[in-house]
Amino acid sequence: MKLFLIATLALGAGLPELKIPEKWRACQQDSDCAIAGDACRSCGKVTVIHKKYLKDYLSLDQKEREKAGFNPACEACFRGDIRVVCKSKVCGAQVEKK
């Protein structure tokens, strides 16, 4: 079963979701998008944004981690079978659930 999720997939808990500008999620095609989130922010929560804003996202993420005492960043606990997609001009994730 495939499930499309706009920008995030909530499967766990961790740091609160970053508030990011909507333009960071805008896209024209799948190749515009990249996975940006990781386990420390929210284990199992996939954040997908436009590639051109990836450095901005990572900088904002690091600042918020430092404020919250979550530093350094850690590896994701869930990536599964995730494919980034551009659907309705918004970056998201398509997940294969077994």
Disulfide bonds with the S-S distance in Angstrom:
Cys27-Cys86 2.02
Cys33-Cys91 2.15
Cys40-Cys74 2.06
Cys43-Cys77 1.70
